[in-house]
Amino acid sequence: MVEYEAFELVFAKADRPEEPAEDVLIVHRSDRKGPGGHPVYSDETGIVQAEITDRGEVRMLASGGHQTHAAPLRVRPVGGPGPVPG
C-alpha cells in the first residue's frame, strides 16, 4: 500500500461556486488512523482533517463540534510516497 506524505485537496471556491475557480489546501499525513483504518491528513492548523485511502477516496473528518466540511472535487498526491510515521 502506497501512503503519501501530503495531498492537495481541491475544492470549489466557497465564495463563488458558480465560477470555475478552485481553492487548494495541502494536508500532511499524521500518525493517526481514521475510522476506516486509513491515514489521517491535516492542514497546518489542524482544523481541516481528512482520511485518505490508497485509492484516493477522501472522508472529511470534523475536528470540532458542529463542524462540517465540503467534499473536495478531487485529491492529488504531492511528491512521492514517504515512510509510515511510527
Contacts in CASP RR format, 6 or more apart in sequence:
PFRMAT RR
TARGET T0000
AUTHOR 0000-0000-0000
METHOD contacts of the structure
MODEL  1
MVEYEAFELVFAKADRPEEPAEDVLIVHRSDRKGPGGHPVYSDETGIVQA
EITDRGEVRMLASGGHQTHAAPLRVRPVGGPGPVPG
1 54 0 8 1.000
2 54 0 8 1.000
2 81 0 8 1.000
3 29 0 8 1.000
3 39 0 8 1.000
3 54 0 8 1.000
3 81 0 8 1.000
3 82 0 8 1.000
3 84 0 8 1.000
4 29 0 8 1.000
4 77 0 8 1.000
4 78 0 8 1.000
4 79 0 8 1.000
4 80 0 8 1.000
4 81 0 8 1.000
4 82 0 8 1.000
5 28 0 8 1.000
5 29 0 8 1.000
5 78 0 8 1.000
5 79 0 8 1.000
5 80 0 8 1.000
5 81 0 8 1.000
5 82 0 8 1.000
6 26 0 8 1.000
6 27 0 8 1.000
6 28 0 8 1.000
6 29 0 8 1.000
6 41 0 8 1.000
6 77 0 8 1.000
6 78 0 8 1.000
6 79 0 8 1.000
7 26 0 8 1.000
7 27 0 8 1.000
7 41 0 8 1.000
7 50 0 8 1.000
7 52 0 8 1.000
7 75 0 8 1.000
7 76 0 8 1.000
7 77 0 8 1.000
7 78 0 8 1.000
8 24 0 8 1.000
8 25 0 8 1.000
8 26 0 8 1.000
8 75 0 8 1.000
8 76 0 8 1.000
8 77 0 8 1.000
8 78 0 8 1.000
9 24 0 8 1.000
9 25 0 8 1.000
9 26 0 8 1.000
9 27 0 8 1.000
9 48 0 8 1.000
9 50 0 8 1.000
9 58 0 8 1.000
9 72 0 8 1.000
9 75 0 8 1.000
10 22 0 8 1.000
10 23 0 8 1.000
10 24 0 8 1.000
10 72 0 8 1.000
10 73 0 8 1.000
10 74 0 8 1.000
10 75 0 8 1.000
10 76 0 8 1.000
11 22 0 8 1.000
11 23 0 8 1.000
11 24 0 8 1.000
11 25 0 8 1.000
11 70 0 8 1.000
11 72 0 8 1.000
11 73 0 8 1.000
12 22 0 8 1.000
12 23 0 8 1.000
12 70 0 8 1.000
12 73 0 8 1.000
13 19 0 8 1.000
13 21 0 8 1.000
13 22 0 8 1.000
13 23 0 8 1.000
14 23 0 8 1.000
14 70 0 8 1.000
22 73 0 8 1.000
25 43 0 8 1.000
25 48 0 8 1.000
26 43 0 8 1.000
26 78 0 8 1.000
27 41 0 8 1.000
27 42 0 8 1.000
27 43 0 8 1.000
27 48 0 8 1.000
27 49 0 8 1.000
27 50 0 8 1.000
27 52 0 8 1.000
28 41 0 8 1.000
28 42 0 8 1.000
28 43 0 8 1.000
28 44 0 8 1.000
29 39 0 8 1.000
29 40 0 8 1.000
29 41 0 8 1.000
29 85 0 8 1.000
30 39 0 8 1.000
30 40 0 8 1.000
30 41 0 8 1.000
30 42 0 8 1.000
30 85 0 8 1.000
31 85 0 8 1.000
31 86 0 8 1.000
32 39 0 8 1.000
32 40 0 8 1.000
33 39 0 8 1.000
33 40 0 8 1.000
33 51 0 8 1.000
34 40 0 8 1.000
34 51 0 8 1.000
34 59 0 8 1.000
34 61 0 8 1.000
35 51 0 8 1.000
35 59 0 8 1.000
36 51 0 8 1.000
36 59 0 8 1.000
37 51 0 8 1.000
38 51 0 8 1.000
38 52 0 8 1.000
38 53 0 8 1.000
38 54 0 8 1.000
39 51 0 8 1.000
39 52 0 8 1.000
40 49 0 8 1.000
40 50 0 8 1.000
40 51 0 8 1.000
40 61 0 8 1.000
41 49 0 8 1.000
41 50 0 8 1.000
41 51 0 8 1.000
41 52 0 8 1.000
42 48 0 8 1.000
42 49 0 8 1.000
42 50 0 8 1.000
42 63 0 8 1.000
43 49 0 8 1.000
46 63 0 8 1.000
47 63 0 8 1.000
48 60 0 8 1.000
48 63 0 8 1.000
48 69 0 8 1.000
49 60 0 8 1.000
49 61 0 8 1.000
49 62 0 8 1.000
49 63 0 8 1.000
50 58 0 8 1.000
50 59 0 8 1.000
50 60 0 8 1.000
50 61 0 8 1.000
50 69 0 8 1.000
50 72 0 8 1.000
51 58 0 8 1.000
51 59 0 8 1.000
51 61 0 8 1.000
52 58 0 8 1.000
52 59 0 8 1.000
52 75 0 8 1.000
56 75 0 8 1.000
58 71 0 8 1.000
58 72 0 8 1.000
58 75 0 8 1.000
60 69 0 8 1.000
60 70 0 8 1.000
60 71 0 8 1.000
60 72 0 8 1.000
61 69 0 8 1.000
62 68 0 8 1.000
62 69 0 8 1.000
END
